């Protein structure tokens, strides 16, 4: 009887442990397959490519790489000699055009007076009027050229378009820069976010505004945020399209289908002082349960 009790107890204990293991395994599998979390996430940021609006040789560099700058702060300056000469030339063109416009106006008034006395023909008066309008248009064009020359002179000082941190900036005095060609990157301080890629099977449990916990690799403290947006679509690799023709669909179908990953944008709300948000860092994102 005693041996039977011991055997029964051992069997019951074994069954209990097996049941607990099964329940734990089911919960782990459910968490891994259905819970809205992912380790495929990265810190992102909106960037501004720093490019001069005019071409020229760099006269001075005010900031260094990885420097924190404020909006409107000078970054570097381009030599101004050529642009100052352009302003002087434009001013001379304005004076010349103004004198020509004044002379054309005087001629037109004289022909009007002569026409009233029938001493000038209608054709002569119309020609004088046309010359006056052309001269006035040339004067306005010269004023625009002067404003453009002044604007180019002002743009020789390249300023920060927004507040943020400069990176990949290796410009030195003496380098020649071309208009429109980037010389560095400015990461906006207020535009850092997390891009998380969730499997499509987990999307039904993710909603706009849900609270999110972000664990950045290498950081002991978590960052809190919320779901700001879910991508409206991703590329279909099984189909290619060309304008004006039918869609080309792959003739084979893979029976083992992997869940697609959909980009979800996470806006960051609270960042501990010890956490460094560097664009490109990897993170684990977990969407917290929503009571509603």
C-alpha positions as CSV (number, residue, x, y, z in Angstrom):
1,X,0.0,0.0,0.0
2,X,2.8,2.3,0.9
3,X,4.6,1.6,-2.4
4,X,1.4,2.3,-4.3
5,X,1.0,5.6,-2.6
6,X,4.6,6.6,-3.4
7,X,4.2,5.5,-7.0
8,X,1.0,7.4,-7.4
9,X,2.6,10.5,-5.9
10,X,5.5,10.3,-8.3
11,X,3.2,9.9,-11.2
12,X,1.0,12.8,-10.1
13,X,4.1,15.0,-9.6
14,X,5.4,14.0,-13.1
15,X,2.0,14.8,-14.7
16,X,1.8,18.1,-12.8
17,X,5.3,19.1,-14.0
18,X,4.5,18.1,-17.5
19,X,1.3,20.1,-17.4
20,X,3.1,23.2,-16.1
21,X,5.7,22.8,-18.8
22,X,3.0,22.5,-21.4
23,X,1.2,25.6,-20.2
24,X,4.4,27.5,-20.0
25,X,5.4,26.4,-23.5
26,X,2.0,27.4,-24.8
27,X,2.3,30.9,-23.2
28,X,5.8,31.3,-24.6
29,X,4.7,30.3,-28.1
30,X,1.7,32.5,-27.9
31,X,3.8,35.4,-26.8
32,X,6.4,34.8,-29.5
33,X,3.8,34.4,-32.3
34,X,1.0,36.8,-31.3
35,X,2.2,39.3,-28.8
36,X,2.9,42.7,-30.5
37,X,6.7,42.9,-30.1
38,X,9.7,42.8,-32.3
39,X,13.4,42.9,-32.2
40,X,13.6,44.3,-35.7
41,X,13.6,48.1,-34.9
42,X,15.9,50.9,-35.5
43,X,16.3,54.5,-34.3
44,X,15.6,56.9,-37.2
45,X,15.7,60.6,-37.6
46,X,14.7,63.2,-40.2
47,X,17.9,64.6,-41.8
48,X,18.7,67.7,-43.7
49,X,21.5,67.6,-46.3
50,X,23.7,70.6,-45.8
51,X,24.4,72.1,-49.3
52,X,25.4,75.7,-50.2
53,X,23.1,77.7,-52.4
54,X,26.1,79.3,-54.3
55,X,29.4,77.9,-55.5
56,X,32.8,79.1,-54.3
57,X,35.9,78.5,-52.2
58,X,35.3,78.1,-48.4
59,X,36.8,81.0,-46.5
60,X,36.1,79.9,-43.0
61,X,34.4,76.9,-41.2
62,X,32.6,77.9,-38.0
63,X,31.5,74.6,-36.5
64,X,33.0,71.2,-36.2
65,X,31.7,67.7,-36.9
66,X,29.1,66.3,-34.4
67,X,28.4,69.8,-33.1
68,X,25.0,70.8,-31.7
69,X,23.7,73.9,-33.6
70,X,20.7,76.1,-33.4
71,X,18.5,77.3,-36.3
72,X,20.1,80.2,-38.1
73,X,23.6,79.6,-36.7
74,X,26.4,80.1,-39.2
75,X,28.1,76.9,-40.3
76,X,30.7,78.1,-42.9
77,X,31.4,81.0,-45.1
78,X,32.2,81.2,-48.8
79,X,34.6,83.8,-50.2
80,X,32.6,87.0,-51.0
81,X,34.9,88.8,-53.5
82,X,33.2,87.5,-56.6
83,X,29.8,88.2,-55.2
84,X,30.6,91.7,-54.1
85,X,31.8,92.5,-57.6
86,X,28.5,91.0,-59.0
87,X,26.6,93.4,-56.7
88,X,28.5,96.4,-57.9
89,X,28.0,95.4,-61.6
90,X,24.2,94.9,-60.9
91,X,24.1,98.4,-59.3
92,X,25.7,99.9,-62.4
93,X,23.2,98.1,-64.6
94,X,20.4,99.5,-62.5
95,X,21.7,103.1,-62.9
96,X,22.1,102.6,-66.7
97,X,18.6,101.1,-67.1
98,X,17.1,103.9,-64.9
99,X,18.7,106.6,-67.0
100,X,17.5,104.9,-70.2
101,X,14.0,104.6,-68.8
102,X,13.9,108.3,-67.8
103,X,15.1,109.3,-71.3
104,X,12.5,107.1,-72.9
105,X,9.8,108.7,-70.7
106,X,10.9,112.2,-71.7
107,X,10.8,111.3,-75.4
108,X,7.3,109.8,-75.0
109,X,6.1,113.0,-73.3
110,X,7.6,115.1,-76.0
111,X,5.9,113.1,-78.8
112,X,2.6,113.3,-76.9
113,X,3.0,117.1,-76.9
114,X,3.9,117.1,-80.6
115,X,1.0,114.8,-81.4
116,X,-1.4,117.2,-79.7
117,X,-0.2,119.9,-82.0
118,X,-0.3,117.6,-85.0
119,X,3.5,117.9,-85.4
120,X,4.1,114.1,-84.9
121,X,2.4,111.2,-86.5
122,X,0.5,108.5,-84.5
123,X,3.1,105.9,-85.5
124,X,5.9,108.0,-84.0
125,X,4.0,108.5,-80.8
126,X,3.3,104.7,-80.6
127,X,6.9,103.9,-81.2
128,X,8.0,106.3,-78.4
129,X,5.5,104.7,-76.1
130,X,6.8,101.2,-76.9
131,X,10.4,102.4,-76.3
132,X,9.3,103.8,-72.9
133,X,7.7,100.5,-71.8
134,X,10.7,98.5,-73.0
135,X,13.1,100.8,-71.1
136,X,11.0,100.5,-67.9
137,X,10.9,96.7,-68.2
138,X,14.7,96.7,-68.6
139,X,14.9,98.8,-65.5
140,X,12.8,96.4,-63.5
141,X,14.9,93.5,-64.8
142,X,18.0,95.2,-63.6
143,X,16.5,95.7,-60.2
144,X,15.7,91.9,-60.1
145,X,19.3,91.2,-61.1
146,X,20.5,93.4,-58.3
147,X,18.3,91.7,-55.7
148,X,19.6,88.3,-56.9
149,X,23.2,89.5,-56.6
150,X,22.6,90.7,-53.1
151,X,20.8,87.4,-52.3
152,X,23.8,85.4,-53.6
153,X,26.1,87.5,-51.5
154,X,24.0,86.9,-48.4
155,X,23.9,83.1,-49.2
156,X,27.7,83.0,-49.0
157,X,27.1,82.5,-45.2
158,X,25.6,79.0,-44.9
159,X,23.4,78.7,-41.9
160,X,21.7,75.9,-40.1
161,X,18.2,75.4,-41.5
162,X,17.0,73.9,-38.3
163,X,18.2,73.0,-34.8
164,X,20.0,69.7,-34.5
165,X,23.3,67.9,-34.6
166,X,25.8,67.9,-37.5
167,X,27.4,64.7,-38.6
168,X,29.6,63.5,-41.4
169,X,30.9,67.1,-41.7
170,X,34.5,67.2,-42.8
171,X,34.6,70.6,-44.6
172,X,37.8,72.6,-44.3
173,X,38.7,76.2,-45.3
174,X,40.1,76.2,-48.8
175,X,37.8,73.5,-50.2
176,X,35.7,74.4,-53.2
177,X,32.0,73.7,-52.8
178,X,29.3,73.6,-55.5
179,X,25.7,74.8,-55.2
180,X,23.4,71.9,-54.4
181,X,26.1,69.4,-53.4
182,X,25.8,68.3,-49.8
183,X,28.9,68.7,-47.6
184,X,27.3,67.2,-44.4
185,X,24.1,66.1,-42.7
186,X,22.1,67.8,-40.0
187,X,20.0,65.5,-37.8
188,X,16.9,67.4,-36.5
189,X,16.9,67.2,-32.7
190,X,13.0,67.1,-32.6
191,X,12.6,64.5,-35.4
192,X,14.1,61.3,-33.9
193,X,11.7,58.3,-33.9
194,X,11.8,54.5,-34.0
195,X,10.9,52.5,-37.0
196,X,9.7,49.0,-35.9
197,X,9.0,46.2,-38.4
198,X,6.2,44.0,-37.1
199,X,5.0,40.7,-38.6
200,X,1.7,41.1,-40.3
201,X,0.1,38.5,-38.0
202,X,0.7,40.9,-35.1
203,X,-0.9,44.0,-36.7
204,X,-4.4,43.3,-35.4
205,X,-3.1,44.0,-31.9
206,X,-1.4,47.3,-32.8
207,X,-3.4,50.6,-32.9
208,X,-2.5,54.2,-33.4
209,X,-1.8,55.8,-30.0
210,X,-0.8,52.5,-28.2
211,X,1.8,52.9,-25.6
212,X,5.2,51.4,-26.5
213,X,8.3,50.4,-24.6
214,X,11.6,50.7,-26.5
215,X,14.7,48.9,-25.3
216,X,17.7,50.2,-27.2
217,X,20.6,47.7,-27.5
218,X,23.3,48.6,-25.0
219,X,21.1,50.9,-22.9
220,X,20.1,49.8,-19.3
221,X,17.0,52.0,-19.3
222,X,13.9,51.8,-21.5
223,X,12.4,54.6,-23.7
224,X,8.7,55.2,-23.8
225,X,6.7,56.2,-26.8
226,X,3.5,55.6,-28.7
227,X,2.4,54.2,-32.1
228,X,2.3,57.2,-34.5
229,X,1.6,55.4,-37.8
230,X,1.4,52.1,-39.7
231,X,2.7,51.9,-43.2
232,X,0.0,51.8,-45.9
233,X,1.9,49.3,-48.1
234,X,5.1,47.5,-48.9
235,X,6.6,46.2,-52.1
236,X,5.1,43.1,-53.7
237,X,8.1,41.0,-54.8
238,X,5.9,38.5,-56.6
239,X,4.7,41.1,-59.1
240,X,6.4,43.6,-61.3
241,X,4.6,46.3,-63.2
242,X,5.5,48.4,-66.2
243,X,3.6,51.3,-67.6
244,X,1.3,50.4,-70.5
245,X,1.5,46.6,-70.2
246,X,0.1,43.8,-68.1
247,X,1.4,42.9,-64.7
248,X,4.1,40.3,-64.6
249,X,3.4,37.7,-61.9
250,X,5.8,35.0,-60.8
251,X,4.5,31.6,-62.1
252,X,5.6,29.7,-59.1
253,X,4.2,29.8,-55.5
254,X,6.2,29.1,-52.4
255,X,4.1,26.9,-50.0
256,X,6.2,28.0,-47.1
257,X,5.0,31.6,-46.6
258,X,6.8,33.8,-44.2
259,X,4.9,36.7,-42.6
260,X,5.7,40.0,-44.1
261,X,7.1,42.7,-41.9
262,X,5.2,46.0,-41.9
263,X,6.9,49.3,-40.9
264,X,5.4,51.0,-37.8
265,X,6.5,54.5,-36.8
266,X,7.0,55.0,-33.0
267,X,7.1,58.6,-31.7
268,X,9.3,59.0,-28.6
269,X,7.8,60.6,-25.6
270,X,10.2,60.2,-22.7
271,X,14.0,59.6,-22.9
272,X,16.1,59.1,-19.8
273,X,19.1,61.3,-19.5
274,X,21.5,58.3,-19.7
275,X,20.1,57.1,-23.0
276,X,21.7,58.3,-26.2
277,X,19.5,58.3,-29.2
278,X,21.8,57.8,-32.2
279,X,20.2,57.3,-35.5
280,X,20.7,53.7,-36.7
281,X,20.9,52.0,-33.4
282,X,18.9,48.7,-33.0
283,X,16.1,48.3,-30.5
284,X,13.4,46.0,-29.3
285,X,9.9,47.3,-29.3
286,X,7.0,46.0,-27.2
287,X,3.4,47.4,-27.6
288,X,1.8,47.6,-24.1
289,X,-1.7,46.1,-23.7
290,X,-4.5,48.6,-24.3
291,X,-7.3,48.4,-21.7
292,X,-9.7,49.9,-24.2
